[in-house]
């Protein structure tokens, strides 16, 4: 059954919600409904909705006049609903050309996060990529953030080695989304109220340029009748990171 945004957000603590609100550019104390509605209007085009509504209302007025009944206009909210989380992830992957049919949600979350990392690597110079791959990541810090105990995550290792361990330990989605989030927040010039990618900061900080560094190569062009991916992808990657962190925490208790 598809996941709803309100259901996912119920499990977020106050810090995670405030970070999400920061990425969505809405007041930090916004509630679940307000956060969900922000996703709705970033995903759905009001211009496209209005082109659907106008002929519906014209036809409705005509029927009401012919039958001598009361007419009630159709509103945007009547025809558009809050998108499911699965739909958002699937469409984001399609936008970044990282989509494959019949793949489970966890794979799509990983594909989306990896696409951001790949886009960042493509924007780097050869020397910057070398620095990224060879810089040391404190895996024990990442494990602490995720509240997990893993014997293979015990100290500083290279980025490539960290991602290799991730693939064999169930840590892949968290590691990739956390890395991608670090790039995205720097790229759009946003500082989250509560840091969640401390273990990646030293690596990312030496490579990131000014705000907008990643944007041109990632978002692509979109029309007014399409989702605003520039504003949607960062909060989606954040949700991926939080969901994977909570899943790892649950697994550590088994």
C-alpha positions in Angstrom: 0.0 0.0 0.0 1.4 3.4 -0.9 2.9 5.5 1.9 1.2 8.8 2.7 3.2 11.9 3.7 1.2 12.5 6.9 1.8 8.9 8.0 5.6 9.3 7.4 5.7 12.7 9.1 4.0 11.3 12.3 7.2 9.5 13.1 9.4 12.6 12.7 10.6 14.3 15.9 10.5 18.0 16.3 14.1 18.4 15.0 13.5 16.4 11.9 10.3 18.4 11.1 12.1 21.7 11.6 14.8 20.6 9.2 12.2 19.6 6.7 10.4 22.9 7.1 13.7 24.7 6.4 14.2 22.8 3.2 10.5 23.4 2.2 10.9 27.1 3.0 7.9 27.3 5.3 7.7 28.3 9.0 9.6 26.0 11.3 6.6 25.3 13.4 4.4 24.2 10.5 2.3 21.1 11.4 2.0 17.9 9.4 -1.0 19.2 7.3 0.9 22.4 6.4 4.0 20.4 5.4 1.9 18.0 3.3 0.2 20.8 1.6 3.5 22.4 0.7 4.5 19.2 -1.0 1.2 19.1 -2.8 1.6 22.5 -4.3 5.3 22.0 -5.2 4.3 18.8 -7.0 1.0 19.8 -8.6 0.8 22.8 -11.0 -1.9 25.3 -10.2 -1.8 26.4 -13.8 -2.5 22.9 -15.1 -5.2 22.4 -12.5 -6.9 25.7 -13.5 -7.0 24.5 -17.2 -8.9 21.4 -16.0 -11.2 23.3 -13.7 -12.4 26.0 -16.1 -14.2 23.7 -18.6 -15.6 21.6 -15.7 -17.1 24.8 -14.1 -18.5 26.0 -17.5 -20.2 22.6 -18.1 -21.5 22.6 -14.5 -23.0 26.1 -14.8 -24.7 25.1 -18.0 -26.2 22.0 -16.5 -27.4 23.9 -13.5 -29.0 26.6 -15.7 -30.8 24.0 -17.8 -32.0 22.1 -14.8 -32.7 25.2 -12.7 -30.5 23.9 -9.9 -27.8 25.6 -7.8 -24.3 25.6 -9.2 -21.1 25.2 -7.1 -17.7 25.8 -8.6 -15.1 23.1 -8.6 -11.9 24.2 -6.7 -8.3 23.2 -7.2 -8.5 21.2 -3.9 -11.4 19.2 -5.3 -9.4 17.7 -8.1 -5.9 17.5 -6.7 -4.8 15.5 -3.6 -1.6 15.3 -1.6 0.6 13.0 -3.6 1.8 9.7 -2.1 5.4 9.5 -1.0 6.0 6.6 -3.4 4.7 8.7 -6.3 7.0 11.6 -5.4 10.0 9.3 -5.2 9.1 7.6 -8.5 8.5 10.8 -10.4 11.7 12.4 -9.0 13.7 9.4 -10.2 12.1 9.7 -13.6 13.0 13.4 -13.7 16.7 12.6 -12.9 16.6 9.6 -15.3 17.3 7.2 -12.5 14.1 5.2 -12.7 13.6 1.4 -13.3 10.3 -0.3 -13.5 9.2 -2.8 -10.8 11.9 -1.7 -8.4 11.0 -1.6 -4.6 10.8 1.8 -2.9 14.1 1.3 -1.1 15.9 0.9 -4.4 14.3 4.0 -5.8 15.3 6.0 -2.7 18.8 4.8 -3.3 18.7 5.6 -7.0 17.5 9.2 -6.2 20.3 9.8 -3.6 23.0 8.3 -5.9 21.8 10.5 -8.8 22.4 13.6 -6.7 25.9 12.4 -5.8 26.7 11.6 -9.5 25.5 15.0 -10.5 27.8 16.5 -7.9 30.7 14.5 -9.1 30.1 15.5 -12.7 30.3 19.2 -11.6 33.7 18.6 -9.9 37.1 18.9 -11.4 39.2 15.7 -11.6 41.2 16.9 -8.6 38.0 17.6 -6.6 36.7 14.1 -7.4 40.0 12.6 -6.3 39.7 14.5 -3.0 36.1 13.4 -2.5 37.0 9.7 -3.0 40.1 9.8 -0.9 38.9 11.9 2.0 38.4 10.1 5.3 34.8 9.6 6.6 34.2 9.0 10.3 31.9 6.0 10.0 31.6 5.7 13.7 30.0 9.2 13.8 27.5 8.2 11.1 26.7 5.0 13.0 26.2 7.0 16.1 23.8 9.4 14.3 21.8 6.4 13.0 21.8 4.8 16.5 23.2 1.5 15.2 26.0 -0.8 16.3 28.0 -2.2 13.5 31.5 -3.7 13.8 32.4 -2.6 10.3 31.6 1.1 11.1 34.4 1.8 13.6 36.4 4.8 12.4 37.8 6.9 9.5 37.8 5.2 6.1 37.7 6.6 2.5 34.4 7.5 0.9 34.6 4.6 -1.6 35.3 2.2 1.3 32.4 3.6 3.3 30.0 3.1 0.4 31.3 -0.4 -0.1 30.6 -1.3 3.5 27.2 0.3 3.1 26.3 -2.0 0.3 26.9 -5.1 2.3 25.6 -3.9 5.7 22.1 -2.4 4.8 23.6 1.0 5.4 23.5 2.0 1.7 20.4 4.2 1.6 21.4 6.2 4.8 25.0 6.7 3.6 23.9 7.8 0.1 21.1 10.0 1.2 23.2 11.6 3.9 25.9 12.4 1.4 23.5 13.7 -1.2 21.8 15.9 1.4 25.1 17.5 2.3 25.7 18.4 -1.3 22.1 19.7 -1.8 22.0 21.9 1.3 25.3 23.5 0.4 24.3 23.8 -3.3 21.2 25.8 -2.5 22.8 27.7 0.3 20.6 26.3 3.2 21.9 25.5 6.7 19.7 23.2 8.6 18.9 24.0 12.2 20.0 20.6 13.3 22.9 18.9 11.5 22.4 15.3 10.5 25.3 14.7 8.3 28.2 15.5 10.6 30.3 12.6 9.4 30.3 13.9 5.9 30.9 17.6 6.6 34.7 17.6 6.4 34.6 15.9 3.0 31.9 18.0 1.5 33.1 21.3 2.8 36.4 21.1 0.9 34.6 20.6 -2.4 31.5 22.8 -2.3 31.5 26.2 -4.0 29.0 29.0 -3.5 25.3 28.6 -3.5 24.1 27.4 -6.9 27.2 25.2 -7.5 25.2 22.1 -8.2 21.9 23.5 -9.3 22.5 24.0 -13.0 23.5 20.4 -13.6 20.8 18.7 -11.5 17.4 20.3 -11.7 17.1 20.7 -15.4 14.5 22.9 -17.1 10.9 22.6 -16.2 7.7 24.2 -17.4 5.1 26.0 -15.3 2.9 23.0 -15.6 5.4 20.6 -14.1 6.5 19.9 -10.5 9.1 22.3 -9.1 11.9 19.7 -8.7 14.4 22.3 -7.5 12.4 22.7 -4.4 11.1 19.1 -4.1 14.2 17.0 -4.4 16.1 18.4 -1.3 13.2 17.7 1.1 12.6 14.3 -0.5 16.2 13.4 0.0 15.9 14.5 3.6 12.9 12.3 4.2 14.9 9.4 2.7 17.7 10.0 5.1 15.4 10.2 8.1 13.4 7.1 7.1 16.6 5.1 6.6 18.0 6.3 9.9 14.9 5.2 11.7 14.8 1.8 10.0 18.5 1.2 10.9 17.6 2.1 14.5 14.8 -0.4 14.5 17.0 -3.2 13.1 19.6 -2.5 15.8 17.0 -3.4 18.4 16.2 -6.8 16.9 
